[in-house]
Each structure stands twice: as C-alpha cells, then as structure tokens.
Amino acid sequence: MAKTNPVEFMRQVKREAAKVTWPTRRESMVTTVMVFIMAAIMAVFFLLVDQGLAFGVKSILGIGG
C-alpha cells in the first residue's frame, strides 16, 4: 500500500466527509420514535410468549407456583 503524507490524508478525509449524506432532524426523530415503538412491541411479544410458556410448564408439570 502506498504511503500518503498527512496533508494529503487530511484532504482525502475532507473529500470523503463531504460525500456523507446526513439525516435531517425530522428523519432522525421519526427513526427514533419507530425504534422505541418496535422495542415496546417486542417487549410485549416476549412478555406474552414467556407467560404462555410459564403457563404451559405449570399446566404440564404442576410446578412453579
């Protein structure tokens, strides 16, 4: 690999950083809200699955309270 001097490296970094498309504030907020909604849905789903499995184990084995 060819060595690059620090000045050329910084120019390359600046060029690459200029290519980045940053999300808007609205896009960030919508994405954040969607992540929280999906996390809540998954939490409820796993709660229900856990409760269902616990009920099944209690019914079959008669143990666990």
C-alpha atoms as an extended CHARMM CRD file, in Angstrom:
* protein
*
        65  EXT
         1         1  MET       CA              0.0000000000        0.0000000000        0.0000000000  PROA      1               0.0000000000
         2         2  ALA       CA              1.3220000000        3.4260000000       -0.9320000000  PROA      2               0.0000000000
         3         3  LYS       CA              2.1400000000        5.7950000000        1.8990000000  PROA      3               0.0000000000
         4         4  THR       CA              0.2800000000        9.0900000000        1.9880000000  PROA      4               0.0000000000
         5         5  ASN       CA              1.6000000000       12.1790000000        3.6570000000  PROA      5               0.0000000000
         6         6  PRO       CA             -0.5340000000       13.6950000000        6.4380000000  PROA      6               0.0000000000
         7         7  VAL       CA             -1.6360000000       16.7150000000        4.3810000000  PROA      7               0.0000000000
         8         8  GLU       CA             -2.8990000000       14.5480000000        1.5140000000  PROA      8               0.0000000000
         9         9  PHE       CA             -4.5810000000       12.2380000000        4.0070000000  PROA      9               0.0000000000
        10        10  MET       CA             -6.4920000000       15.1590000000        5.5390000000  PROA      10              0.0000000000
        11        11  ARG       CA             -7.5980000000       16.2830000000        2.0600000000  PROA      11              0.0000000000
        12        12  GLN       CA             -8.8990000000       12.7920000000        1.3620000000  PROA      12              0.0000000000
        13        13  VAL       CA            -10.7270000000       12.7090000000        4.6750000000  PROA      13              0.0000000000
        14        14  LYS       CA            -12.3330000000       16.0680000000        3.9280000000  PROA      14              0.0000000000
        15        15  ARG       CA            -13.4340000000       14.8770000000        0.4570000000  PROA      15              0.0000000000
        16        16  GLU       CA            -14.9260000000       11.6940000000        1.8810000000  PROA      16              0.0000000000
        17        17  ALA       CA            -16.6980000000       13.5780000000        4.6760000000  PROA      17              0.0000000000
        18        18  ALA       CA            -18.2690000000       15.8750000000        2.0790000000  PROA      18              0.0000000000
        19        19  LYS       CA            -19.8510000000       12.8090000000        0.4260000000  PROA      19              0.0000000000
        20        20  VAL       CA            -21.7430000000       11.8350000000        3.5760000000  PROA      20              0.0000000000
        21        21  THR       CA            -25.4900000000       12.4370000000        3.4390000000  PROA      21              0.0000000000
        22        22  TRP       CA            -26.5870000000       13.2830000000        6.9550000000  PROA      22              0.0000000000
        23        23  PRO       CA            -30.2010000000       12.6740000000        8.0090000000  PROA      23              0.0000000000
        24        24  THR       CA            -32.4190000000       15.6350000000        8.6710000000  PROA      24              0.0000000000
        25        25  ARG       CA            -33.7040000000       16.3610000000       12.1720000000  PROA      25              0.0000000000
        26        26  ARG       CA            -37.1400000000       15.0740000000       11.1450000000  PROA      26              0.0000000000
        27        27  GLU       CA            -35.7030000000       11.8120000000        9.7650000000  PROA      27              0.0000000000
        28        28  SER       CA            -33.7660000000       11.2900000000       12.9860000000  PROA      28              0.0000000000
        29        29  MET       CA            -36.8500000000       11.8920000000       15.1150000000  PROA      29              0.0000000000
        30        30  VAL       CA            -39.0570000000        9.5740000000       13.0240000000  PROA      30              0.0000000000
        31        31  THR       CA            -36.4330000000        6.8370000000       13.1470000000  PROA      31              0.0000000000
        32        32  THR       CA            -36.0040000000        7.2410000000       16.9080000000  PROA      32              0.0000000000
        33        33  VAL       CA            -39.7550000000        7.0330000000       17.5100000000  PROA      33              0.0000000000
        34        34  MET       CA            -40.0020000000        3.9360000000       15.3020000000  PROA      34              0.0000000000
        35        35  VAL       CA            -37.1960000000        2.2490000000       17.2630000000  PROA      35              0.0000000000
        36        36  PHE       CA            -38.9920000000        2.9290000000       20.5600000000  PROA      36              0.0000000000
        37        37  ILE       CA            -42.2840000000        1.6200000000       19.1290000000  PROA      37              0.0000000000
        38        38  MET       CA            -40.6420000000       -1.5640000000       17.8340000000  PROA      38              0.0000000000
        39        39  ALA       CA            -38.8640000000       -2.0760000000       21.1760000000  PROA      39              0.0000000000
        40        40  ALA       CA            -42.1940000000       -1.7510000000       23.0060000000  PROA      40              0.0000000000
        41        41  ILE       CA            -43.9210000000       -4.1670000000       20.6160000000  PROA      41              0.0000000000
        42        42  MET       CA            -41.1280000000       -6.7020000000       21.0040000000  PROA      42              0.0000000000
        43        43  ALA       CA            -41.1910000000       -6.3390000000       24.7950000000  PROA      43              0.0000000000
        44        44  VAL       CA            -44.9300000000       -7.0890000000       24.8660000000  PROA      44              0.0000000000
        45        45  PHE       CA            -44.4570000000      -10.0050000000       22.4440000000  PROA      45              0.0000000000
        46        46  PHE       CA            -41.7430000000      -11.6080000000       24.5720000000  PROA      46              0.0000000000
        47        47  LEU       CA            -43.7540000000      -10.9830000000       27.7470000000  PROA      47              0.0000000000
        48        48  LEU       CA            -46.6980000000      -12.8540000000       26.2240000000  PROA      48              0.0000000000
        49        49  VAL       CA            -44.5030000000      -15.7060000000       24.9660000000  PROA      49              0.0000000000
        50        50  ASP       CA            -42.8420000000      -16.0020000000       28.3800000000  PROA      50              0.0000000000
        51        51  GLN       CA            -46.1870000000      -16.0170000000       30.1830000000  PROA      51              0.0000000000
        52        52  GLY       CA            -47.5390000000      -18.6000000000       27.7440000000  PROA      52              0.0000000000
        53        53  LEU       CA            -44.5470000000      -20.8840000000       28.2260000000  PROA      53              0.0000000000
        54        54  ALA       CA            -44.7240000000      -20.4760000000       32.0050000000  PROA      54              0.0000000000
        55        55  PHE       CA            -48.4160000000      -21.3800000000       31.9440000000  PROA      55              0.0000000000
        56        56  GLY       CA            -47.6670000000      -24.4220000000       29.7960000000  PROA      56              0.0000000000
        57        57  VAL       CA            -44.9160000000      -25.6500000000       32.1030000000  PROA      57              0.0000000000
        58        58  LYS       CA            -47.1410000000      -25.1370000000       35.1640000000  PROA      58              0.0000000000
        59        59  SER       CA            -50.0070000000      -26.9920000000       33.4850000000  PROA      59              0.0000000000
        60        60  ILE       CA            -47.8820000000      -29.9270000000       32.3060000000  PROA      60              0.0000000000
        61        61  LEU       CA            -45.5840000000      -30.3580000000       35.2820000000  PROA      61              0.0000000000
        62        62  GLY       CA            -47.7030000000      -28.8460000000       38.0310000000  PROA      62              0.0000000000
        63        63  ILE       CA            -44.7170000000      -26.9450000000       39.4090000000  PROA      63              0.0000000000
        64        64  GLY       CA            -43.6140000000      -23.3700000000       39.5850000000  PROA      64              0.0000000000
        65        65  GLY       CA            -46.1100000000      -21.8770000000       41.9620000000  PROA      65              0.0000000000
